[in-house]
Amino acid sequence: MNGVAALNVRFGLEGGYNCIWIGETNTTWDYPQIFIEDFQAGYSSTDQARWASGWDISFVTVLGTVENGPITAALSIGSTGSTGSQGGTGGTGGTGGSSGSSGDKYRAVSNTSFTLGNSGTLNIGPNFGYSVAQSIIVVYNGSNFQECEVVSYDANTGDLVFGAPSRTVGSGTYSNWLVNLDGASGGDGSSGTSGTSGSSGTSGSSGTSGSSGTSGSSGSSGTSGSSGSSGTSGSSGSSGTSGSSGSSGTSGSSGVSPTVSGSNDQVLTSDGAGGIVAETNLTFDGTTLKSPILESTQSSASEGGQLNLNKPQSATTINTGIAFDVYENKIRIFEIGGTNRGGYWNITDLSAGVGTNLLTAGSSGSSGSSGSSGTSGSSGSSGSSGSSGTSGSSGLSGATGSSGSSGSSGSSGSSGSSGTSGSSGSSGSSGSSGTSGSSGSSGTSGSSGKDGILGSS
């Protein structure tokens, strides 16, 4: 019993049964376990069947027939026979076996403050044998304890971490704990084989028999010959195999998988109240993620959201890929890595109401100077005048006809006698215009003006 002072052991008879008392009536016990492994019976009680049942263990508050002092009794002794001659020296005993290796330790005490009914950590000291998932019991007393499983144990620092309890009895916060494996420990393994006995010494010759005493109780036997010197102890047998572990507790029933209504490829999200919903407008088929709006929530200092596109696998000089992002008042498109080739549009230079066409938004370059005018072509020759018609009476002026080609000039008629002036005749139609002269050769073109500045993005 590690860490416990030696206890008194008493023997006696109680209710017709042989009893053994261990400790005192006020000794405190924490889950005691007692095993009867090596038992010998003598005198008239050597029948093994008599001892196969009837064993019991219990706590008592009085010691019954046990007395605090030794028990004495008077015996009628016959006359002592003569002393027999000394027997021969006994043989040398075999050497003792070497000690078996120490088994793992589990019973531990902790002074860490802890509240029953929770997971937690207790410092139990180093070099114990605890491992993950072992069932343990953490006990303050018989009315306040919990059963749980090991999460981890640090054999150097002595910290034992355990999960939430599967069973709790009592409640409260305490700082004096006993920790041990949960479930009865297996019995000790069978003892190692004893070292071989030394050869027996030759028996001494028997002493002559003493004269018989008066009838009564038998006289005491003659003194035995002195024992031979003890042989060196044989090496201890190897330690017996550890007892089998207690059976594991039954597994908890499996949780039920939730059933969520919805269509194929819809992404599942939380509804904020512990439930799961299938999103109608957010789908993923293993390759393509679809949503009406894709939002990047990145925002820190001058940097806003960003969308990255990987480069092609071949036929490209792009370093890693292309990025679209928001930086200050600019929308940028640039190469990821390398020299960050790219460009940008400054939102403050664009029109309100999404009114700027980015393809034509640059200001026009200044016009080049005009080339010098070509020389004028020579004038065409005038057509001949048409002959004058006879003067008729002047009628109403008709609408002016289109100019006809000028006819050749007719010969002048002889002058008639002057009659009374008739009314003016209608004007004859004008002759057609002469053909235009050929155009002069074009002047040489002026030098092109410098390109205008590109419009800002």
ChimeraX attribute file (.defattr): number of C-alpha atoms within 10 A of each C-alpha:
attribute: neighborCount
match mode: 1-to-1
recipient: residues
	/A:1	7
	/A:2	7
	/A:3	7
	/A:4	6
	/A:5	7
	/A:6	8
	/A:7	12
	/A:8	9
	/A:9	10
	/A:10	15
	/A:11	14
	/A:12	15
	/A:13	12
	/A:14	13
	/A:15	8
	/A:16	7
	/A:17	10
	/A:18	9
	/A:19	18
	/A:20	14
	/A:21	17
	/A:22	13
	/A:23	13
	/A:24	15
	/A:25	12
	/A:26	9
	/A:27	9
	/A:28	9
	/A:29	10
	/A:30	10
	/A:31	11
	/A:32	6
	/A:33	9
	/A:34	8
	/A:35	8
	/A:36	7
	/A:37	9
	/A:38	7
	/A:39	7
	/A:40	8
	/A:41	11
	/A:42	7
	/A:43	5
	/A:44	6
	/A:45	11
	/A:46	11
	/A:47	10
	/A:48	10
	/A:49	8
	/A:50	10
	/A:51	13
	/A:52	8
	/A:53	7
	/A:54	7
	/A:55	9
	/A:56	7
	/A:57	10
	/A:58	4
	/A:59	9
	/A:60	11
	/A:61	8
	/A:62	10
	/A:63	17
	/A:64	13
	/A:65	11
	/A:66	17
	/A:67	11
	/A:68	7
	/A:69	6
	/A:70	6
	/A:71	7
	/A:72	6
	/A:73	4
	/A:74	5
	/A:75	7
	/A:76	8
	/A:77	14
	/A:78	15
	/A:79	16
	/A:80	15
	/A:81	16
	/A:82	15
	/A:83	14
	/A:84	18
	/A:85	15
	/A:86	16
	/A:87	19
	/A:88	18
	/A:89	16
	/A:90	20
	/A:91	17
	/A:92	16
	/A:93	19
	/A:94	18
	/A:95	18
	/A:96	17
	/A:97	17
	/A:98	14
	/A:99	12
	/A:100	13
	/A:101	9
	/A:102	7
	/A:103	11
	/A:104	11
	/A:105	13
	/A:106	15
	/A:107	14
	/A:108	18
	/A:109	18
	/A:110	19
	/A:111	13
	/A:112	13
	/A:113	13
	/A:114	18
	/A:115	12
	/A:116	21
	/A:117	21
	/A:118	15
	/A:119	16
	/A:120	15
	/A:121	18
	/A:122	21
	/A:123	18
	/A:124	24
	/A:125	16
	/A:126	15
	/A:127	15
	/A:128	18
	/A:129	12
	/A:130	21
	/A:131	15
	/A:132	12
	/A:133	13
	/A:134	15
	/A:135	20
	/A:136	20
	/A:137	19
	/A:138	24
	/A:139	22
	/A:140	20
	/A:141	16
	/A:142	11
	/A:143	11
	/A:144	17
	/A:145	22
	/A:146	22
	/A:147	20
	/A:148	23
	/A:149	21
	/A:150	20
	/A:151	18
	/A:152	17
	/A:153	23
	/A:154	17
	/A:155	16
	/A:156	10
	/A:157	12
	/A:158	16
	/A:159	17
	/A:160	23
	/A:161	17
	/A:162	24
	/A:163	16
	/A:164	17
	/A:165	19
	/A:166	12
	/A:167	11
	/A:168	18
	/A:169	14
	/A:170	13
	/A:171	14
	/A:172	11
	/A:173	12
	/A:174	15
	/A:175	13
	/A:176	14
	/A:177	20
	/A:178	19
	/A:179	19
	/A:180	18
	/A:181	22
	/A:182	18
	/A:183	14
	/A:184	12
	/A:185	14
	/A:186	12
	/A:187	16
	/A:188	14
	/A:189	13
	/A:190	15
	/A:191	13
	/A:192	15
	/A:193	13
	/A:194	16
	/A:195	17
	/A:196	14
	/A:197	15
	/A:198	16
	/A:199	11
	/A:200	13
	/A:201	14
	/A:202	11
	/A:203	12
	/A:204	15
	/A:205	12
	/A:206	12
	/A:207	14
	/A:208	11
	/A:209	11
	/A:210	15
	/A:211	10
	/A:212	13
	/A:213	14
	/A:214	11
	/A:215	10
	/A:216	10
	/A:217	12
	/A:218	14
	/A:219	17
	/A:220	11
	/A:221	12
	/A:222	16
	/A:223	13
	/A:224	13
	/A:225	17
	/A:226	11
	/A:227	12
	/A:228	15
	/A:229	11
	/A:230	13
	/A:231	15
	/A:232	12
	/A:233	16
	/A:234	17
	/A:235	18
	/A:236	17
	/A:237	17
	/A:238	16
	/A:239	18
	/A:240	15
	/A:241	12
	/A:242	14
	/A:243	12
	/A:244	12
	/A:245	13
	/A:246	13
	/A:247	8
	/A:248	10
	/A:249	8
	/A:250	6
	/A:251	6
	/A:252	6
	/A:253	6
	/A:254	6
	/A:255	6
	/A:256	6
	/A:257	6
	/A:258	7
	/A:259	8
	/A:260	11
	/A:261	9
	/A:262	13
	/A:263	11
	/A:264	11
	/A:265	15
	/A:266	19
	/A:267	17
	/A:268	15
	/A:269	12
	/A:270	11
	/A:271	10
	/A:272	7
	/A:273	6
	/A:274	6
	/A:275	10
	/A:276	15
	/A:277	15
	/A:278	19
	/A:279	16
	/A:280	14
	/A:281	11
	/A:282	16
	/A:283	18
	/A:284	13
	/A:285	11
	/A:286	7
	/A:287	6
	/A:288	7
	/A:289	13
	/A:290	13
	/A:291	12
	/A:292	7
	/A:293	7
	/A:294	9
	/A:295	10
	/A:296	10
	/A:297	9
	/A:298	11
	/A:299	12
	/A:300	8
	/A:301	7
	/A:302	9
	/A:303	12
	/A:304	17
	/A:305	14
	/A:306	18
	/A:307	13
	/A:308	15
	/A:309	12
	/A:310	12
	/A:311	16
	/A:312	11
	/A:313	6
	/A:314	7
	/A:315	7
	/A:316	8
	/A:317	9
	/A:318	18
	/A:319	15
	/A:320	15
	/A:321	15
	/A:322	19
	/A:323	17
	/A:324	18
	/A:325	19
	/A:326	19
	/A:327	17
	/A:328	12
	/A:329	14
	/A:330	17
	/A:331	17
	/A:332	17
	/A:333	20
	/A:334	18
	/A:335	20
	/A:336	20
	/A:337	12
	/A:338	9
	/A:339	9
	/A:340	14
	/A:341	13
	/A:342	13
	/A:343	12
	/A:344	17
	/A:345	17
	/A:346	14
	/A:347	15
	/A:348	9
	/A:349	14
	/A:350	16
	/A:351	10
	/A:352	9
	/A:353	6
	/A:354	8
	/A:355	8
	/A:356	12
	/A:357	10
	/A:358	12
	/A:359	8
	/A:360	10
	/A:361	14
	/A:362	14
	/A:363	11
	/A:364	12
	/A:365	13
	/A:366	12
	/A:367	11
	/A:368	12
	/A:369	11
	/A:370	12
	/A:371	13
	/A:372	11
	/A:373	13
	/A:374	13
	/A:375	11
	/A:376	12
	/A:377	12
	/A:378	11
	/A:379	11
	/A:380	11
	/A:381	10
	/A:382	11
	/A:383	16
	/A:384	14
	/A:385	14
	/A:386	17
	/A:387	14
	/A:388	12
	/A:389	11
	/A:390	9
	/A:391	14
	/A:392	12
	/A:393	12
	/A:394	13
	/A:395	11
	/A:396	11
	/A:397	10
	/A:398	10
	/A:399	8
	/A:400	10
	/A:401	10
	/A:402	11
	/A:403	11
	/A:404	12
	/A:405	17
	/A:406	18
	/A:407	14
	/A:408	12
	/A:409	12
	/A:410	12
	/A:411	9
	/A:412	8
	/A:413	10
	/A:414	6
	/A:415	6
	/A:416	6
	/A:417	6
	/A:418	6
	/A:419	6
	/A:420	6
	/A:421	9
	/A:422	10
	/A:423	12
	/A:424	13
	/A:425	15
	/A:426	14
	/A:427	16
	/A:428	14
	/A:429	16
	/A:430	16
	/A:431	18
	/A:432	13
	/A:433	13
	/A:434	14
	/A:435	12
	/A:436	12
	/A:437	12
	/A:438	11
	/A:439	12
	/A:440	12
	/A:441	11
	/A:442	12
	/A:443	11
	/A:444	11
	/A:445	12
	/A:446	12
	/A:447	10
	/A:448	12
	/A:449	12
	/A:450	10
	/A:451	11
	/A:452	12
	/A:453	11
	/A:454	12
	/A:455	15
	/A:456	14
	/A:457	17
